[in-house]
Amino acid sequence: MKTLYLTRRQQIEINDIMYLQSESNYTLIHTINQAKTIASQTLHLIHSSINYDNFVRISRSYILNIEHISTYSLENNKLTLKLSNGEKFIASRRRIKNCLDKIKIAQKRSSELKA
């Protein structure tokens, strides 16, 4: 299992991360147990340190874990993503195609694993 190391004493299992949220030069890490952790690194640095295919950047401020996306819909060039905890996010226009591509690849990969 992969782990994100924030400090020597603080680490988070990558599979437990629901989404990452940018707050200026800090990043809020939202996990499945509803906990929020503040990291003193930018969203870009954390995303590059996890280097994990199951995360997709949907906007300047958010990166979502594809495994926790329960539903998504594309209407009028507006991509809405809903996480398993009920939170909804809207992808920026220029990231819609990349988001859909990554979600479809992840769904295909998970269906191949189940078969």
C-alpha positions as CSV (number, residue, x, y, z in Angstrom):
1,M,0.0,0.0,0.0
2,K,1.3,3.4,-0.9
3,T,1.7,6.2,1.6
4,L,2.0,9.9,1.4
5,Y,4.7,11.1,3.9
6,L,4.0,14.7,5.1
7,T,6.4,14.6,8.1
8,R,8.3,11.9,9.9
9,R,5.4,11.4,12.2
10,Q,2.5,12.1,9.9
11,Q,1.6,9.9,6.9
12,I,-1.6,9.1,5.1
13,E,-2.4,6.0,3.1
14,I,-3.0,7.2,-0.5
15,N,-6.1,5.0,-0.8
16,D,-7.7,6.8,2.2
17,I,-7.5,10.2,0.4
18,M,-10.8,11.4,-1.1
19,Y,-9.5,14.6,-2.6
20,L,-6.9,17.3,-2.2
21,Q,-7.8,21.0,-2.0
22,S,-5.5,24.0,-2.6
23,E,-5.4,26.8,-0.1
24,S,-2.7,29.2,-1.3
25,N,0.7,27.6,-0.5
26,Y,-1.0,24.9,1.6
27,T,-3.0,21.8,0.7
28,L,-6.0,20.4,2.6
29,I,-6.1,16.6,2.4
30,H,-9.6,15.2,2.9
31,T,-9.8,11.5,3.8
32,I,-12.5,8.9,3.9
33,N,-12.9,9.2,7.7
34,Q,-13.9,12.9,7.3
35,A,-10.6,14.1,8.6
36,K,-8.8,17.1,7.2
37,T,-5.1,17.4,7.3
38,I,-3.2,20.6,6.3
39,A,0.1,20.1,4.5
40,S,2.6,22.9,4.1
41,Q,3.2,22.0,0.4
42,T,1.5,23.2,-2.7
43,L,-1.1,21.1,-4.5
44,H,1.3,20.6,-7.4
45,L,4.1,19.3,-5.1
46,I,1.8,16.8,-3.3
47,H,0.3,15.6,-6.7
48,S,3.8,15.0,-8.0
49,S,4.9,13.2,-4.9
50,I,2.0,10.7,-5.0
51,N,2.5,10.2,-8.7
52,Y,-0.6,7.9,-8.7
53,D,-2.8,7.1,-11.7
54,N,-6.0,7.2,-9.6
55,F,-5.9,10.9,-9.0
56,V,-7.2,13.4,-11.5
57,R,-6.9,17.2,-11.4
58,I,-10.3,18.7,-12.1
59,S,-9.4,22.4,-11.6
60,R,-6.8,24.7,-10.3
61,S,-7.9,24.0,-6.7
62,Y,-9.0,20.3,-6.6
63,I,-7.5,16.9,-7.3
64,L,-9.9,13.9,-6.8
65,N,-9.3,10.3,-6.2
66,I,-11.0,8.5,-9.0
67,E,-11.8,5.4,-6.8
68,H,-14.1,7.6,-4.7
69,I,-16.1,9.1,-7.6
70,S,-19.5,7.5,-7.4
71,T,-21.2,9.3,-10.4
72,Y,-20.4,11.9,-13.0
73,S,-22.5,13.7,-15.6
74,L,-21.7,15.9,-18.6
75,E,-24.4,18.4,-19.5
76,N,-24.0,21.6,-21.5
77,N,-20.2,21.2,-21.4
78,K,-20.3,21.1,-17.6
79,L,-18.8,18.0,-16.0
80,T,-20.2,17.4,-12.5
81,L,-18.5,14.7,-10.3
82,K,-20.0,13.3,-7.1
83,L,-17.9,11.5,-4.6
84,S,-19.0,8.6,-2.4
85,N,-19.5,10.9,0.6
86,G,-22.0,13.0,-1.4
87,E,-19.8,16.1,-2.2
88,K,-20.1,17.5,-5.7
89,F,-17.4,19.1,-7.8
90,I,-17.4,20.8,-11.2
91,A,-14.4,20.3,-13.5
92,S,-13.0,23.4,-15.2
93,R,-13.8,23.6,-19.0
94,R,-10.2,22.9,-20.1
95,R,-9.8,19.8,-17.9
96,I,-13.1,18.0,-18.9
97,K,-11.5,15.9,-21.6
98,N,-8.6,14.7,-19.5
99,C,-11.0,14.0,-16.5
100,L,-13.3,11.9,-18.7
101,D,-10.4,10.0,-20.2
102,K,-8.8,9.2,-16.8
103,I,-12.2,8.1,-15.4
104,K,-12.9,5.8,-18.3
105,I,-9.4,4.3,-18.2
106,A,-9.8,3.6,-14.4
107,Q,-13.3,2.1,-14.9
108,K,-12.0,-0.2,-17.7
109,R,-9.0,-1.2,-15.5
110,S,-11.3,-2.0,-12.5
111,S,-13.7,-4.0,-14.6
112,E,-10.8,-6.0,-16.0
113,L,-9.6,-6.8,-12.5
114,K,-13.1,-8.0,-11.5
115,A,-13.4,-10.3,-14.5
